[in-house]
Amino acid sequence: MEPGVPLCAQRQTLRRPLLPVAFDWVEFIVVREGVCQVRHSDGGEPAHVREGGFVFLMPNVPCGIQPDGQAEVIRLFVSAEFLLQIVVWRHPALRLDGLTAPVFAREEYPDPFQVVRAGPDGREALFGSLDWLCDLTRRRVIGANLYDALDAAFGALRHLGPRLRNRHGWEVESPQATARRATQACFSTLRPITEPIRRARAMIDARYTKRLTVKQLADEAGLSESHLRHEFAEQMGKPPTVYRNTLRVLRMAWLLTRTDTTMGRIAGLVGWRDRRTAAKAFKDAAGIGPGDYRRPVAGRWRVSAGERRGSDDVPPIGARP
């Protein structure tokens, strides 16, 4: 695919099974002809997907596909950063920004692997949009025809997006001006995430509030420390320490806008040794200090009163609510 573009699509005729492979992109696998069996790498019974049905995969979620005889599928890859920007646009009253949008999206769409049955109509328009995007991808002209590519992508997402299972129950307070950070596109390279790096990433996801050494991550991944540093940065787009700090800042943003917890307490909750270190890391990532970020609370999204947890009871990154 072309470097730097936020999406692409590929048409494939399947006669043999596709082994589970995970990508650092959101993926839609749409069955155009025939029937496919799909299975999540965590096991479970395979699901049958017929013409017009699709599979939705969050980044780094592997899925195996086996055609019943022969089948044709279209694989739509969209960068997570691009979809998060769409989330911000679709919910203007929630005053989401680059820090709170990922948290909102994880709670709104908690299932990282979804099998969606064929819809009753709209199939012709869906396939028309996907075919158009496949052609642009094949000719490697998405960058030169970006508006056409976006038109095709939005045409496809118009049919795919509303059919995803989500989680409702959000309260929206009256909007007012909020401190927001300009979101910059940061497109990663489309490549598989290997199992050793997936294990290291899962360890950071589960323990990012604790002290983690590169040696611990390397032992978990079964790699040397130098190899772990290199491969993690290559596949995840940032070194392990930067990835961990990003998770800490995201959790800080969550606590700042959803609780009255003091900054000193928040620093300890996310794993920083003191308030000053936490505030500096937050400002480096968000462009404003935590105090200024917290001040304009009105208009930000909050969990409905019936779902509110304790002030410090925040689920870990990647966990289902």
N, C-alpha and C positions, 0 to 999 in steps of 0.2 A: 504494500500500500504506500501511498505518498506520505512522506514525513511531514508532521505538523498539522495534518487535517484531523478534525474531531470525529470523523465517522467513515465507514466504508461498508460495502455489502458484497457478498460472494454467493454465486449460485453453484450448487454442487449436486451431481448425480451420484447417489450412494448405491453401491452393490455389495459393499462389505461394511462391517461395523466400524464406527469411529471410536477409538479409545478415549477415555476421559482426559481432557486437557483443559487447563484453566488459563484464562487470559486476564490481564489487568484492565479489562474493559467490560462494560455492560454488554451482554449479548442477547439477541433475540434469534432463536432458531425457528423459522417458519416453514412448515411443510407445504410445499406447492403441489406435489403429486405423490400419490401412494400413501403408505402407512409406515410410521416409524415407532419403534419402542425406545423409550428414553429412560435412563436410570441415573439417579444421583450417585456420586461416588461413595456416599455414606451407606449405601445399601438400600434395602427395601424392594418392594415389588416394582417391576418396570411398568410404565404408563404408556398406553398406545395413543399416538397423536396422528390424526387424520388430516386430510387436505384442509387448509385454512386454520388449523390449530397451530400453536407455537409453544416454545419453551422460553422462559425468561430466566436469565442468570445474572446475578450480581458479580462484580469483579472477583476473580480468584476462586470461583465456584466451578469445579469440573463437572462434566456431564457426558455420559456415554450414549451413543446413538446406534441403533441397529435397524436397518431397513427390513421390512417384510418383503423380501424379494428385491425389488428395486424401488427407489424413491428419490424424489428431487426436493431439496431443501434450499432455502435462502438464509444465509447467516448475516444478520445485521449487527455490526459492532459500533458502539457509540461510547466515546470517552465519558468517564464518570463526571469530569469537570463540566463538560458540556450539558449533561443531563441535570446536574445540580443548578446550573444557571437557569435552565428551563423551570426548575422548581421555584427559584426566586421570582421569575417572571410571572408564574401562574398564581402565586400567593402574595400579591403586593401588600395586602392589608396586614400580613403577618410580620412585615419588616425583617425578613430573613437576610442574613449576610453570609459571607464566606465561612464564618465559623459556626453559625447556628443552622445553616441549610443542611449540612451532612447529618446532624443529629436529628433534625425534623424528618429527613428522608428515611433514615433508618427506622424511625418509629412509625412513619406513615406506611412504609412497605417493609414489614419485618421479615418476610419470607424471602430468603436469597435465591430460592429455587422454586419456580412455579411452572406447572403444566396447565396450559389454557386450551380448552376445547374449541373447536371451530365455531365461529359465530354464524348467525343466520343470514347475514347480508354483508355487503361492503367488500366482498372478497375480490371482485374485479378491480376496484380502485386500489386496494391494498397491494395486489400483485403488480399493478401498473406502476405504482410508486417505487416498489422494490426493484422491479426490472430496470427502471430508469437509473436508480442508484447503482445497481450492479454494472450497468453499461459504463457509467462514469468511472467507477472503480477499475474496471477492466482496462479502460483506455488511459488510466492514470491522469485524469483531467479534472479531478474534484477541485483542486486548488484554483485552476483557471476558470472553473464554472461553479464557484462556491454557492451562488444564489440558487442555481438550479439544483445543486446537491441538497441544500437546506430545504428547498421546496419539496423535493422527493422524500427527504427524511421526515419532515413534519407531516407529509401526507401519510406515510406509513405509521408514524407514532400516533396520529389522530385515530387510527383504528386499533392499534395495539395497546396504547396506554390505558384507555378507559376499561379494558377488560382485565387488568391486573387487580389482584386482591390487595386491598389496603386496609388501614385501621383508622376508624373515625373517632370522633369525640374530642376535637380540639376546640378550645374557646379562643375567640379573637377579641381582644380589647380594642377600644377606639384608637385608631392610628394617630400618631403624631410624629414629629421629626425625631429620628434616631441617628445615633452615630453609626455609620456604616463604612465598611472598607470596600474600596473598588476591587472587584474580583478580576484577577488576571488569568487568562487561559494558560493552562500548564498541561500540554498534551504529552502523554507518555507514549512509548514505543509499543506497538502491538507485538507481543511476544509471550510465549507461555511462561508461567511461574512454576519453577521446578519444586519438587516435593521438599528438598532440604530447606529452601527459602520459605516455603509455605509453613513449615514447622517453626522456623525462627520467628516468622511474622505472627503466628498464632501465640507463641510464647510472649511476645511483646504485647499483643492485644490483651492477653489475660493478666499480665503482671506489669503493665506500664506505670503503675503507681508505686512500684517497688524498685529497689536497686537491682539493676541487671547489668552484668558485665558482658563484654564481647565473648569472653571464654564460655560463659554459660550458654549463650546463643549458639556459639560454634559447636559445643558439645551436643546441644539439642538437634542441630542440623547435621551433625556428623561430618563437619568440615573443619579445616584449620581456621584460625582467627583471620589471617590475611585473606584466605579464599572466601570466607563468610562476608567480610567487609566488601570485597570487590563484587561478589555475586549479588548481594543484597542491594547495593547501590545501582548495579546494572539493571536488575529486574524490577525493583520497586521505585527507582527514580530518585532515591535519597538514601543516605547512610542509616544504619540502625538507630543511632542516637537521635538524628533529626526526625526519623519516623516516630520514635517514642515521644519526643518533645511535642510533635504535632498532636498526638493523642492527648497529651496533658493539657495543651492549650484548648483543644475542643471541649474537654471536660470542664475546664475553668469557665469557658463561655457559657456552658450549660448552667453551672452553679451560679454564676453572676447574674443571669437573667431570670432564673427560676427560683432562687432561694434568697434569704437574707443572711446567709452565712458570711462571717467576716472574712476579709481577704487573707488574714493570717491562717485561719482555719482551712480555707480553700487551698492555700499553698501546701499545707500538710496533706490534705486529702488526695491531691493529684501527684504527690511524690517529691515536691521541691523541698529543699532543706530549710528555706526561709522565705519570707514574704518578698524581699527585694529581688532575689533570683527569679521568683515566679512572675513578678511584675515586669521585669526586663524581658523575659521570654515571651510574655503575652504581648507586650508592646512591639517587639520585633516581628511577631507574626501578624498582629491585627492592625498595627499602625497607630493605635491609640492605647493609652493606659487602661488597666482594668477598672479604675474608678470612673473614668469618662465613659467607658463602654457600658457600665452598669447603670449610669445615671438616667438616661432616657428609657425607662422600662416600659412605659405605656405604649401599646401598639405591638409589642413583641408577642409571639405565640406562647401559650402556656398549656399545660395539661389541664383538662377539665377537673373541677373540684372533686368529682367522684373517683378520679384516678390518681389524685395527688399522693405522692409518697412522702416519707419523712424528708426533712430539709437536706439531709446529707445522703439520702438513699438514692444514689444515681447508678443505673446499671452500667457495667463495663462496656467499653467500645466493642461492637460486634455482637453483643449479647441480645437476645430477643427480650422485649419488654415483658 
